[in-house]
Amino acid sequence: MDALIATFTSPGPELLQLGPFALRWYGLLIAIAVLIGLNLSSRLARQRSLEQGLISDLLPILVLAAVVGARIYYVAFEWRDYKHDWWRVFAIWNGGIAIHGALIAGILAVVLFCRWRYQSFWDVLDVLVPSVALGQAIGRWGNFFNSEAFGVPTDLPWKLKIPYALQSPEIRSAFPSQEFFHPTFLYESLWNLLVFSLLIVLFYLGSKGLMKLPSGALSCIYLLTYSFGRFWIEGLRTDPLCFGALPPACEGGVRIAQLMSLTMLAIGIFGLWWLYGRKKKLPDPGRPRSSTT
């Protein structure tokens, strides 16, 4: 009975179907994450004395850039599945996005937006990263409903059941007769909740003057903590983006998300060393030089 209670089984990707219209869990979760993120980041922006309405103006641009970037990133590393039917590139409702692509495109969008609005890039990014971490925690449950992004087989009590009929041919071949796998979506969701909690606590300690939190420190802490968790969780995944090999084992190749995680870890550590070790401000790529004093 305990094992049954602890076993996760997806009810399917669709919440409801009305004729040709289908409401998918993944889309609903992303919409919820965006709305929560708008409210949270707007409140944090007021704490940082940023321009009123700044986050509301930025959000549509940021969401569009993140979605497009996430799709381009995924397709670029899975081009073998799209090169003979490139119209599928636009079928994003069938799945296939990558958070690292969203982060790269999102950061570029914030840089351009800050240059346009004469804002400090690091101040804006600092009020966004807690919402990003929370949004990732919420969005990961879309993988659960889609029966994707799961790990290697396991007998742990909190295992995820992926019925044989829903498994890809590659998974069936690599793990024959297996139906229970690591719920890596859950691991990353819980990790991102911890990252979110840490960022929020640090933000308010800094805003109350209880600790020194220079502009950009929170963003560096996000890069470091998120990437640390993603690196080890990615090692369990059976559907990683690979360079030089194919999933699920990715043997002889490189897991792209792990490589990106190491890069983001290095950036985060270097940024914190710059702020606290050298006691210097981070270079601001957002505010045009002519606006600085």
Contacts in CASP RR format, 6 or more apart in sequence:
PFRMAT RR
TARGET T0000
AUTHOR 0000-0000-0000
METHOD contacts of the structure
MODEL  1
MDALIATFTSPGPELLQLGPFALRWYGLLIAIAVLIGLNLSSRLARQRSL
EQGLISDLLPILVLAAVVGARIYYVAFEWRDYKHDWWRVFAIWNGGIAIH
GALIAGILAVVLFCRWRYQSFWDVLDVLVPSVALGQAIGRWGNFFNSEAF
GVPTDLPWKLKIPYALQSPEIRSAFPSQEFFHPTFLYESLWNLLVFSLLI
VLFYLGSKGLMKLPSGALSCIYLLTYSFGRFWIEGLRTDPLCFGALPPAC
EGGVRIAQLMSLTMLAIGIFGLWWLYGRKKKLPDPGRPRSSTT
2 157 0 8 1.000
3 157 0 8 1.000
6 157 0 8 1.000
6 158 0 8 1.000
6 159 0 8 1.000
7 157 0 8 1.000
7 158 0 8 1.000
7 159 0 8 1.000
7 160 0 8 1.000
7 161 0 8 1.000
7 180 0 8 1.000
8 144 0 8 1.000
8 158 0 8 1.000
8 159 0 8 1.000
8 160 0 8 1.000
8 161 0 8 1.000
8 183 0 8 1.000
8 186 0 8 1.000
9 160 0 8 1.000
9 161 0 8 1.000
10 144 0 8 1.000
10 145 0 8 1.000
10 146 0 8 1.000
10 147 0 8 1.000
11 145 0 8 1.000
12 25 0 8 1.000
12 145 0 8 1.000
12 146 0 8 1.000
12 147 0 8 1.000
13 24 0 8 1.000
13 25 0 8 1.000
13 26 0 8 1.000
13 142 0 8 1.000
13 145 0 8 1.000
13 146 0 8 1.000
13 147 0 8 1.000
14 22 0 8 1.000
14 23 0 8 1.000
14 24 0 8 1.000
14 25 0 8 1.000
15 23 0 8 1.000
15 24 0 8 1.000
15 25 0 8 1.000
15 28 0 8 1.000
16 22 0 8 1.000
16 23 0 8 1.000
17 23 0 8 1.000
24 93 0 8 1.000
24 145 0 8 1.000
25 141 0 8 1.000
25 142 0 8 1.000
25 145 0 8 1.000
25 146 0 8 1.000
26 95 0 8 1.000
26 139 0 8 1.000
26 142 0 8 1.000
26 145 0 8 1.000
26 146 0 8 1.000
27 142 0 8 1.000
29 138 0 8 1.000
29 139 0 8 1.000
29 141 0 8 1.000
29 142 0 8 1.000
30 139 0 8 1.000
32 138 0 8 1.000
33 134 0 8 1.000
33 135 0 8 1.000
33 138 0 8 1.000
33 139 0 8 1.000
34 59 0 8 1.000
34 63 0 8 1.000
36 131 0 8 1.000
36 134 0 8 1.000
36 135 0 8 1.000
36 138 0 8 1.000
37 131 0 8 1.000
37 134 0 8 1.000
37 135 0 8 1.000
38 55 0 8 1.000
38 56 0 8 1.000
38 59 0 8 1.000
38 131 0 8 1.000
40 130 0 8 1.000
40 131 0 8 1.000
40 134 0 8 1.000
41 55 0 8 1.000
41 127 0 8 1.000
41 128 0 8 1.000
41 130 0 8 1.000
41 131 0 8 1.000
42 53 0 8 1.000
42 55 0 8 1.000
42 56 0 8 1.000
44 126 0 8 1.000
44 127 0 8 1.000
44 130 0 8 1.000
44 131 0 8 1.000
44 203 0 8 1.000
45 53 0 8 1.000
45 54 0 8 1.000
45 55 0 8 1.000
45 124 0 8 1.000
45 127 0 8 1.000
46 52 0 8 1.000
47 127 0 8 1.000
47 203 0 8 1.000
47 207 0 8 1.000
48 123 0 8 1.000
48 126 0 8 1.000
48 127 0 8 1.000
48 207 0 8 1.000
50 119 0 8 1.000
50 123 0 8 1.000
50 124 0 8 1.000
50 127 0 8 1.000
51 117 0 8 1.000
51 119 0 8 1.000
54 117 0 8 1.000
54 119 0 8 1.000
54 124 0 8 1.000
55 127 0 8 1.000
55 128 0 8 1.000
57 113 0 8 1.000
57 117 0 8 1.000
58 109 0 8 1.000
58 110 0 8 1.000
58 113 0 8 1.000
58 124 0 8 1.000
61 109 0 8 1.000
61 113 0 8 1.000
62 106 0 8 1.000
62 109 0 8 1.000
62 110 0 8 1.000
62 113 0 8 1.000
62 128 0 8 1.000
65 105 0 8 1.000
65 106 0 8 1.000
65 108 0 8 1.000
65 109 0 8 1.000
66 101 0 8 1.000
66 102 0 8 1.000
66 103 0 8 1.000
66 105 0 8 1.000
66 106 0 8 1.000
66 109 0 8 1.000
67 92 0 8 1.000
67 97 0 8 1.000
67 102 0 8 1.000
68 105 0 8 1.000
69 101 0 8 1.000
69 102 0 8 1.000
69 104 0 8 1.000
69 105 0 8 1.000
69 106 0 8 1.000
70 96 0 8 1.000
70 97 0 8 1.000
70 98 0 8 1.000
70 99 0 8 1.000
70 101 0 8 1.000
70 102 0 8 1.000
70 105 0 8 1.000
71 89 0 8 1.000
71 92 0 8 1.000
71 96 0 8 1.000
71 97 0 8 1.000
72 101 0 8 1.000
72 105 0 8 1.000
73 97 0 8 1.000
73 98 0 8 1.000
73 100 0 8 1.000
73 101 0 8 1.000
73 102 0 8 1.000
73 104 0 8 1.000
73 105 0 8 1.000
74 96 0 8 1.000
74 97 0 8 1.000
74 98 0 8 1.000
74 101 0 8 1.000
74 241 0 8 1.000
75 82 0 8 1.000
75 89 0 8 1.000
75 96 0 8 1.000
77 98 0 8 1.000
77 241 0 8 1.000
77 242 0 8 1.000
77 243 0 8 1.000
77 256 0 8 1.000
78 96 0 8 1.000
78 241 0 8 1.000
81 88 0 8 1.000
82 88 0 8 1.000
82 89 0 8 1.000
88 94 0 8 1.000
95 146 0 8 1.000
95 148 0 8 1.000
98 241 0 8 1.000
98 257 0 8 1.000
99 136 0 8 1.000
100 256 0 8 1.000
100 257 0 8 1.000
100 260 0 8 1.000
103 132 0 8 1.000
107 125 0 8 1.000
110 121 0 8 1.000
110 124 0 8 1.000
110 125 0 8 1.000
110 128 0 8 1.000
110 286 0 8 1.000
111 121 0 8 1.000
111 285 0 8 1.000
111 286 0 8 1.000
113 119 0 8 1.000
113 124 0 8 1.000
114 120 0 8 1.000
114 121 0 8 1.000
114 124 0 8 1.000
114 285 0 8 1.000
114 286 0 8 1.000
114 287 0 8 1.000
115 286 0 8 1.000
115 287 0 8 1.000
115 288 0 8 1.000
118 287 0 8 1.000
118 288 0 8 1.000
118 291 0 8 1.000
119 286 0 8 1.000
119 287 0 8 1.000
120 215 0 8 1.000
120 284 0 8 1.000
120 286 0 8 1.000
120 287 0 8 1.000
121 284 0 8 1.000
121 285 0 8 1.000
121 286 0 8 1.000
121 287 0 8 1.000
122 215 0 8 1.000
122 216 0 8 1.000
122 219 0 8 1.000
122 282 0 8 1.000
122 284 0 8 1.000
123 215 0 8 1.000
123 216 0 8 1.000
125 216 0 8 1.000
125 219 0 8 1.000
126 203 0 8 1.000
126 215 0 8 1.000
126 216 0 8 1.000
126 217 0 8 1.000
126 218 0 8 1.000
126 219 0 8 1.000
129 199 0 8 1.000
129 218 0 8 1.000
129 219 0 8 1.000
129 222 0 8 1.000
130 196 0 8 1.000
130 199 0 8 1.000
130 200 0 8 1.000
130 203 0 8 1.000
130 218 0 8 1.000
130 222 0 8 1.000
132 222 0 8 1.000
133 192 0 8 1.000
133 193 0 8 1.000
133 195 0 8 1.000
133 196 0 8 1.000
133 199 0 8 1.000
133 222 0 8 1.000
133 226 0 8 1.000
134 192 0 8 1.000
134 193 0 8 1.000
134 196 0 8 1.000
135 192 0 8 1.000
136 188 0 8 1.000
136 189 0 8 1.000
136 192 0 8 1.000
136 226 0 8 1.000
137 188 0 8 1.000
137 189 0 8 1.000
137 190 0 8 1.000
137 192 0 8 1.000
137 193 0 8 1.000
137 196 0 8 1.000
138 189 0 8 1.000
139 189 0 8 1.000
140 149 0 8 1.000
140 185 0 8 1.000
140 186 0 8 1.000
140 188 0 8 1.000
140 189 0 8 1.000
140 192 0 8 1.000
141 185 0 8 1.000
141 189 0 8 1.000
142 185 0 8 1.000
143 149 0 8 1.000
143 150 0 8 1.000
143 185 0 8 1.000
144 160 0 8 1.000
144 183 0 8 1.000
144 185 0 8 1.000
144 186 0 8 1.000
147 162 0 8 1.000
147 166 0 8 1.000
148 239 0 8 1.000
149 184 0 8 1.000
149 185 0 8 1.000
149 237 0 8 1.000
149 239 0 8 1.000
150 160 0 8 1.000
150 162 0 8 1.000
150 181 0 8 1.000
150 182 0 8 1.000
150 183 0 8 1.000
150 184 0 8 1.000
150 185 0 8 1.000
150 237 0 8 1.000
150 238 0 8 1.000
150 239 0 8 1.000
151 160 0 8 1.000
151 181 0 8 1.000
151 182 0 8 1.000
151 183 0 8 1.000
151 184 0 8 1.000
151 236 0 8 1.000
151 237 0 8 1.000
151 238 0 8 1.000
152 175 0 8 1.000
152 181 0 8 1.000
152 182 0 8 1.000
152 236 0 8 1.000
152 238 0 8 1.000
152 248 0 8 1.000
153 175 0 8 1.000
153 178 0 8 1.000
153 180 0 8 1.000
153 181 0 8 1.000
153 182 0 8 1.000
154 180 0 8 1.000
154 181 0 8 1.000
154 182 0 8 1.000
155 180 0 8 1.000
156 182 0 8 1.000
158 183 0 8 1.000
158 186 0 8 1.000
159 180 0 8 1.000
159 181 0 8 1.000
159 182 0 8 1.000
159 183 0 8 1.000
160 180 0 8 1.000
160 181 0 8 1.000
160 182 0 8 1.000
160 183 0 8 1.000
160 185 0 8 1.000
160 186 0 8 1.000
161 179 0 8 1.000
161 180 0 8 1.000
162 171 0 8 1.000
162 179 0 8 1.000
162 180 0 8 1.000
162 181 0 8 1.000
163 179 0 8 1.000
164 172 0 8 1.000
164 177 0 8 1.000
164 179 0 8 1.000
170 246 0 8 1.000
170 247 0 8 1.000
170 248 0 8 1.000
171 238 0 8 1.000
171 248 0 8 1.000
174 238 0 8 1.000
174 248 0 8 1.000
174 249 0 8 1.000
175 238 0 8 1.000
175 248 0 8 1.000
181 238 0 8 1.000
182 236 0 8 1.000
184 233 0 8 1.000
184 236 0 8 1.000
184 237 0 8 1.000
187 233 0 8 1.000
187 236 0 8 1.000
188 229 0 8 1.000
188 230 0 8 1.000
188 233 0 8 1.000
191 226 0 8 1.000
191 229 0 8 1.000
191 230 0 8 1.000
191 233 0 8 1.000
192 226 0 8 1.000
194 225 0 8 1.000
195 222 0 8 1.000
195 225 0 8 1.000
195 226 0 8 1.000
198 221 0 8 1.000
198 225 0 8 1.000
199 218 0 8 1.000
199 221 0 8 1.000
199 222 0 8 1.000
202 211 0 8 1.000
202 213 0 8 1.000
202 217 0 8 1.000
202 218 0 8 1.000
202 221 0 8 1.000
203 213 0 8 1.000
203 218 0 8 1.000
205 211 0 8 1.000
205 213 0 8 1.000
206 212 0 8 1.000
206 213 0 8 1.000
212 276 0 8 1.000
214 275 0 8 1.000
214 281 0 8 1.000
215 281 0 8 1.000
215 282 0 8 1.000
216 271 0 8 1.000
216 275 0 8 1.000
216 282 0 8 1.000
217 272 0 8 1.000
217 275 0 8 1.000
217 276 0 8 1.000
220 267 0 8 1.000
220 268 0 8 1.000
220 269 0 8 1.000
220 271 0 8 1.000
220 272 0 8 1.000
220 275 0 8 1.000
221 268 0 8 1.000
221 272 0 8 1.000
223 264 0 8 1.000
223 265 0 8 1.000
223 267 0 8 1.000
223 268 0 8 1.000
224 264 0 8 1.000
224 265 0 8 1.000
224 268 0 8 1.000
224 269 0 8 1.000
224 272 0 8 1.000
226 264 0 8 1.000
227 260 0 8 1.000
227 261 0 8 1.000
227 262 0 8 1.000
227 264 0 8 1.000
227 265 0 8 1.000
228 261 0 8 1.000
228 265 0 8 1.000
229 261 0 8 1.000
230 257 0 8 1.000
230 258 0 8 1.000
230 261 0 8 1.000
231 257 0 8 1.000
231 258 0 8 1.000
231 261 0 8 1.000
231 262 0 8 1.000
231 265 0 8 1.000
234 240 0 8 1.000
234 255 0 8 1.000
234 257 0 8 1.000
234 258 0 8 1.000
234 261 0 8 1.000
235 255 0 8 1.000
235 258 0 8 1.000
237 247 0 8 1.000
237 255 0 8 1.000
237 257 0 8 1.000
238 247 0 8 1.000
238 248 0 8 1.000
239 247 0 8 1.000
239 248 0 8 1.000
240 247 0 8 1.000
240 248 0 8 1.000
240 250 0 8 1.000
240 255 0 8 1.000
240 256 0 8 1.000
240 257 0 8 1.000
240 258 0 8 1.000
241 255 0 8 1.000
241 256 0 8 1.000
241 257 0 8 1.000
242 250 0 8 1.000
242 253 0 8 1.000
242 254 0 8 1.000
242 255 0 8 1.000
242 256 0 8 1.000
243 253 0 8 1.000
243 254 0 8 1.000
243 256 0 8 1.000
243 259 0 8 1.000
244 252 0 8 1.000
244 253 0 8 1.000
244 254 0 8 1.000
245 251 0 8 1.000
245 252 0 8 1.000
245 253 0 8 1.000
245 254 0 8 1.000
271 282 0 8 1.000
274 280 0 8 1.000
274 282 0 8 1.000
275 281 0 8 1.000
275 282 0 8 1.000
284 292 0 8 1.000
END
